[in-house]
């Protein structure tokens, strides 16, 4: 966020949990008990109304529907319904970018900070392999399809965003 600010790129963080209130460096910050729809709407509103080019949207509600690993296999589970809802929200964002004629120059990074594991809890203890293999997907100009990064953490996303926005390399 600070790197974007130095380059006069407006940014937004919106997250659906109180612990995200520590993110204060974007130009616009929202954190708390926000629905995923509200988080995405903040991103859309600030893109349209304020010209925000860096949007970090942290959706939380998918984990609220988790009742255990069997949810992954049951197409009628609340977890699967939450995945479909999240997919529809992503579709709204993509549609907005296409309508604004910026889709061909847009980067999207989708990441999970952990897998849902093998228990009924939506947590990520270090003893569970899914805690160490988070899902990440990258889309945008110049990104090669079907390539894999052998190991990446959520923190690595900031390092990747910098060149996507044509910003100076980070120091340190």
N, C-alpha and C positions, 0 to 999 in steps of 0.2 A: 504494500500500500504506500509506503513512504517513497519507494522508487517511482511509482506511478505519479505521486503527488509532485515530486521534483520535475517530472516531465510534463506537468500540467494535465495529467489524465485524471479525470474524476473517477472516484471509486465508491463502492458500496459494499458493506457487509450486512447480511441479514441472516440470523440464525434462530432456530426454534428452541433454544434453551437458555436459561439464565447464565450458565457458565460462559457464554460467549460475550458477555458484557465487557470483558477485558479487551476486546478488539475495538480500539478507539482511534486507530490511525486512518481509517478510510474517511472520505468526505461525509458519508452518510452511514450511520450505524444503527442497527436494530437488533435487539436480542431479548429473549424472554420466552414466555409460553406462547409462541406464535405458531399458527397452523402452517403446514407446508404451502398451502395455497396463498397465505398471507406473505410468506417469505418470497415466493416467486412473484407475487404482485408488486412488492416493494422493488424488486429488480426491474420489472417491466416498467413501472412508473418512473423510476429514476433514469432508465435508459431513454425513455420517450421524452420526459419533461426536463431533464437536467443534463442530458448528453453523457451520462456515465458510460465509460468504456470498459471498466474493470468491475465485474459483478461477482461477488463470492456469496453464493446462496447455500446455506447449510440446512438441509432438510432433516428433520428429526423424527417425524411421526411414523416412518416405516417400522422403526424398532418397537413402537407401542403395540403393534399387532402381533409380534412374535410370541408364540407360545411353546415353541420347541422345533427341533429339526424336521419333524413330520410336516411342518408348514411349507417346507420347500417343495414337497411332493403333492400337496393337496391344492388343486386349482381353485377350490372354493374357500380356502382359508382366508382369514382376515389379512394375513401377511401377503398372500398373493394379490388380494384386492388392493392393498396399500402399494404394492409394486406397480400395478396397473394405473393407479391414481398418480403416482410419481411420474410414470411414463407419459401420461396425459399432460402433466405440468411441463415436462421437458418439451413436449410437442408444442405447447403454447409459446414457449420461449423461442423455439426454432421458427415457428410461424411469424412471430414478431420480428425476428432478424431478417427473414426473407421479405416481409412486407416493407421493411426499412431499407431493403436492397444492400444489406451488409453481410449476408450469409456467407458469401464467397471469401470474405476477409475475417470471418469470425472463428475464434478458437474456443472450443468447449472442452473442459476437463471435468470428467465425472469420476468421483473417488468416494470410496467408503473408508472410514477410518478403521474398520475391522469387519471381519465376517461375523455371522451370527452364531458360529460355534456349534457345539454338540449338546448344549444344555438348554433348559427352558429359559434361562436368563439371557438378556440382551447385554452381555458384557464381553470383555475381551481380556481374560487373564493370560499372562505370558505362557502358561502351560498348554494353551490350546493353539494349534497350528494356524487356525484361521485368523488369530490375532496378528500373525506375522506375514500374512499374505493378503493384504487388502486389495480390493478391486480398484483399478484405475483404467480409465479409457480417455484417449486424447483424440480430438478431431480438429482439423483446420488445414489451412493451406501449407503445403510442404511437409505434412506429416505422412509418413509412409504407412500404407495399410498393411495390416497383418504382422507388424513388428512387435516385439516384446522387449520390455525392459526387465532384465533378470530379477532385479530387486529394487523396489522404490518405496519410500515412505511418504506420508502426506506432506511432510516438510519439504520434500524435493519439488513439490508443485511450484512453490515460490521461485525456485531457481529456473524452472521451465517457463514460467509466465514472463519473466524479464525479457528474454530474447523474442518471445511472441509479440511483445509490445514495443520492440525495437528500442529497448532501454539500455543504458550503459551496464556493463557487467557489475555484479555486486562485489563489494569488497569484503575481505575477511575469510 
